Amino acid sequence: MIENWDFEKPVLELEKKIEELKKFSSEKDVDLSSEISNLEKKLKTLKKGIYSNLSPWQKIQIARHPKRPTTLDYINLIMKDFVPLCGDRLFGEDRAIVSGLATFEGTKIVVMGQQKGRDTKENIARSFGCANPEGYRKAMRLMHLGERYGLPVLCLVDTPGAYPGVGAEERGQALAIAENIRDMFCIKTPIIVVVIGEGGSGGALGIGVGDKVLLMENAYYSVISPEGCAAILWKDAAARKDAAKVLKLTAPDLLNLGIIDEAIPEPEGGAHRNPDLAARNLKEALSRNLKELSSIDLDDLLKTRYAKFRKMGVFKE
């Protein structure tokens, strides 16, 4: 069941009313075009007023929408010939991260990303998009494959964080993420990172080091979830709205802080309302950035990648 958030209820109610009138008009052969047109104009104005003034917490709710396009959705919408490659060759397969080879606008690439489920059963199988160490090691195996054959790497980030279970810790969760962050600075092929939904903590950073870091308009990227931050600083998880605001985790703040390079526009109301349009916007951004990166010498690419992350933050002596 999809959660109807308070800020969206007026939109959903009006959309439902319009659909009911259209159905009634069709079934009873009654001309209600004038009434429907007036309601559609009202809906357009209502949407603009709501979706152009979303708070950070409301954007987080959109980023977590259960029907939001996932990594596999985008792969299917904008790529061809996807061949999944599984396993880390050390422990096993982690279904929280999908990875493989694909063709993007005629170019062979390596693509990977966290994958959430559409229902409870699939979410459990995929650990709600929270990867284990073997998932990050699989990702690095694929990155080295891309480096070996000169294939650009695309990382699609969508996770609330790395999997926090005891088994994950026993198998070296922190080490796997740290090694990925270190080694991604040395991969000699272009890397583009796109946060398509949730970009939570080290779970996101494990596949988050790239020459370009992009963010879907209603996605978020943060060192900790708003609930976690609220529990630590306010001692109350209910203060999540305040935490979302002070964390500066939305696209405008991240652009201003130099954390991301670009925000990719979404359809009005979020990517889940028009996945095809969201995919087209993502495709355009990827095509443009990939073309730019492919013209840069690899040694210069690595130096720029390293400098990009080194200059983040404010330092005082």
N, C-alpha and C positions, 0 to 999 in steps of 0.2 A: 504493500500500500504506500502511495506517495504522500508525503507530508505536505499539507497545505499551510504554508507559513502566513502569518497575519498580514504581512505587507502585500502578499499576492492574492489574498482572498477577494478583494473587489474586482480584480482582473478576471479571475477564474469564474466568479459568479456572473459577470457580464458576458463572458464568452459562452457560458452555459446557456444563458438566456437567449443569446443570438442563435445558437445552434437549435434550441427548442423552437424558436420562431420560424427558422428556415425549414425545419422538419414539418412543422404544422402547416406552413404555407404550401409545401410540396404535397403533403398527404391530402389536405382538404381543398387544394386548388384555390387558395385564397391569396389575393395580392397583398402582401405585407412588405413590399419592397421599400416603401417610404419609412416605415418604422424600423426596419432592419438597417437601412442606410443611416438613420439618425443614431442608432445604437452603436454602429460600427465607427462613426465619427467620435462618439463619446468614448468608445474603447480606445481609439488611437490616442486621444488626448490624455486619457487616464494612464495608459502605458507609458507615454512620454514623461508624465509627471512622476510616476513611481520609479521607473527604471533608470532615469537620468539622475536620480538623487539617492542612490543606494548607500547605506552605511557599510562600513567594513564588515560587520557581522552579517548583514544581509547578503553581501557578496560571497561570504564563506558558505552561507546556506545554499546559494546557487552553485558554488563549486562542488558541493557535496550532493547535489540532486541525484537521486538514484537513476534517472534517465539521461544523465549527462553523457556525451560520447566518451568512450574509453579508448585506450590504446589500439585495441583490435578494430574498433569502429573506424578510427582514422586510417589505419593501415588499409582496411577494405575500401574506404572511400577515395583515397588519393594515391594509392600504390597498386602495383601489379606484381604478379608472380611471387607472392610471399611464400617463403619456405622456412618454416619454424625450425630452429636448432635448439636442442634441449640439453640440460645437464651441465654440471661444472667439472666433470671428470674426476671429482674428489669424493663427493658424498651422494648427490642425487639431483633430481629435477625439482625446481621451485616454481610452482604455477603462479606465484604472485608477480613474477616478471616473465613477460613473453619476449622472445628475441628471435632474430633470424635474418635472412637475406630478402631483399625486395628490389623492385625497380621503381624509381621515382622519376617521372618525366624523361624516361630513356636512360637514366643513370642508375647503375647498380649501387645499392647502399646496404649498410648494416643498420637495422632498426631494432630498438628495444624499448621497453617501458613497463611500468607497473600496471597490472590489470586487475580491476575490481569486478565483482560479479553483478548480475542483474537481479538475483534473488538470494535468499538466505543460504540455500544449499551451495550455490556457486561461490558466494562470498566466503563461506567457510573453507571451501576447497582452495580458494585463492588467498586465504588469510586476509581478506578485506584489502588486498593490495599492499600488505605489509610484508616485505621480503625478508627471507632468512639469509644467512651468510652464503649458502650455495647459490642463491639468486644473484647476489652481487659478484660472486666469483664466475658465474656463468656469463654475466654481463661483460666482465673484463676479458674473458676468453673470446667473446665475440668481437670486442674492440681490437684485440690483438689480431684477430682474423682480418678485420677491416684494414688494419695497418699493413699487414703482410701483402694484401692484394690491392692496396691503394683505393679502398672503398670508403667514402665518407660515412660518418657515424651519426645517427639520429637517435636521441634519447628523449622519450616522452615520459614526463614525471607526473604521477598521480598517486600520492600516498600520504596518509596521515603520519607515517613514520615507519621505521624499521620494526620487524616483528619482535616483541619484547619477551618472548617465552624463555624458559630455562634452557631448553635444547638449543635455541639460537645462541644464547650466551656461551654455552658449553662448546659450541662449534666455532666460536670466534667472531661474533657479530661485529664488535667494535673494530677488530683488526681488519675484517673484510671490507668494511666501509672506509677505514683509514687508508688501506692499500689502494682501493679504487680512486680515492681523491688524489693520492700521490701519483699513481700511475697514469691517470687521465691527463696530467700535465705533460706527459712524455709521449703520448700516442701520436705518431707522425701521420696523421690524416685529419682532415677537417671534422670537427665535432660541433653539432648544433643541439642544444638542449631546449626543450619546450615544456613549460609547466602547463599541463592541460586541465588540471583540476586542483587537487591538493598538493602542496609542496611542503611537506612537513619534516623539519629537523634533518638529522643525519640520514634518515631514510631517503630523502630527496637528494642529498648531496652525494650519496653513493653512486649515482649516475648523473650528477649535476654539474660537472666541470666541463666547460666547453668554450669554443671560440666565440660563440654567440649564445646568449641565454635569453629566450623569449618567454612571454607569459600571455596566456589567453586572458582577455579583458576581465573576466570574473573569477579567474583562478587566484590563488594566494600562495605566497612563498614565505616561510617563517621558520625561525629557530626552534619554535615550540608551538603546540596548538594553543588556541585561546583558552581552552578549558584547563590545560596544564599550567599555563602562565597564571591564570586566575587562582588556581589551587595553591600555587607557590607564593605569589605576591599578596593576594587578598585573602588567602586561606578559605576561599569560597569559590567553587567552580561556577556558581551562578553569576559571578562577575565577568563572565566570558565576553560580554559585549564591550565592557570597558577595556579588557585585555586586547581584544581585536583592534580597538582604536589605537592604543599606545604602541602596539607591536609594529605598526607601519608595514603591514603585509600585503597591501593591495597594489595594483599596477602603478598608479600615480606616485605613490610614496617610493616604491622600489625603483622607478625610473629616476626620480629626484635624487635618490641615494646612490645611484650608479650600480645597483645590484643586478638589474636586467638591462638589456639593450633595446627591447622593443615590446610593446603591448599589442597583441593581435585582436582586432575588433571581433565582437561576438554579435549574433543576432539579438534583437531587442528582447530582453527577458532571460537571456542565457543561451548557451550552445544547445541545450536539450530541446529548445523550441524550434530550432531549424538546423539539425545536424549537417545537412548538405551545405548550407551557407557557411556554417562554422568551418567545415572541412575545406571549402574553397578559399576562405580567408587564410587558413593555415597553409594551404598549398602555395598560395601566392607569396607568403612570407618566407617559407622554406626555399622556394625556387629562387627568390631574390638573394637571400643570404648565402645559399649554397653557391650561386654563381659568383658572388663576391669573394667567398673564401677559396674557391678553386683556383683563383688567379694569383694567390699569395704563395710565395716560396715557403716550403715546409719549415725551414729553420726560423724564418721570420714569424711564421704562424705560431710556433711553440713559444718564442720569446714574447709575442704579443699576448698569448693566452696566459702565460705566467704573470706578466705585468698587470693584466686586467684584474686578476684576483688579488694581487699584492696591494693594489692601491685602494681596495675597498676598506671602509671604516675610517674612523677618526682616531688619531694617535696623539698622545701628549706625553712629554717627558718631564 
